[in-house]
Amino acid sequence: MKLSYRLLITLLLIGMAFVLMAAFFKMQHYPGSDWLIRAGLFVQFVAGVLVVWKFANRLDKRE
């Protein structure tokens, strides 16, 4: 599967949605907020690393 910037931005937005939902759960003292915030941050981290990797590969092809 080819990684497109659209897919990577979508992953980043999904991670942000998880973190925002976890913050709401945390304010309401719902169980599972710790797990949800970790999952959201992990998704954001993976998307960020993939964006940097894709951008770096694009720069290598120009040289």
C-alpha positions in Angstrom: 0.0 0.0 0.0 1.3 3.4 -1.0 1.3 6.0 1.8 -0.3 9.2 0.7 -0.2 12.4 2.6 -4.0 12.2 2.8 -3.9 8.9 4.7 -1.2 10.2 7.1 -3.1 13.4 7.8 -6.2 11.3 8.5 -4.3 9.1 10.9 -3.1 12.2 12.7 -6.6 13.6 12.9 -7.9 10.2 14.3 -5.2 10.4 17.0 -6.2 13.9 17.8 -9.8 12.8 18.1 -8.8 10.0 20.5 -6.9 12.5 22.7 -9.7 15.0 22.8 -12.2 12.2 23.7 -9.8 11.0 26.4 -9.6 14.5 27.8 -13.4 14.6 28.0 -13.5 11.2 29.6 -10.8 12.3 32.1 -12.9 15.4 33.1 -15.9 13.2 33.6 -13.9 10.6 35.5 -14.9 7.8 33.2 -12.9 4.6 33.2 -10.7 4.0 30.2 -9.5 7.5 29.7 -5.9 6.5 30.4 -5.9 3.8 27.8 -7.6 6.1 25.3 -5.1 8.9 25.7 -2.2 6.5 25.3 -3.8 5.0 22.1 -4.3 8.5 20.7 -0.8 9.6 21.4 0.6 6.4 19.9 -1.4 6.9 16.7 -0.2 10.5 16.5 3.4 9.4 17.0 3.2 6.8 14.3 1.6 9.2 11.9 4.2 11.8 12.6 7.1 9.4 12.1 5.6 8.3 8.8 5.2 11.8 7.6 8.8 12.6 8.3 9.9 9.4 6.7 7.8 10.1 3.6 9.1 13.6 3.3 12.7 12.5 3.8 12.4 9.9 1.0 10.9 12.6 -1.3 14.0 14.8 -0.6 16.4 11.9 -1.4 14.8 11.4 -4.8 15.4 15.0 -5.8 19.2 14.7 -5.4 
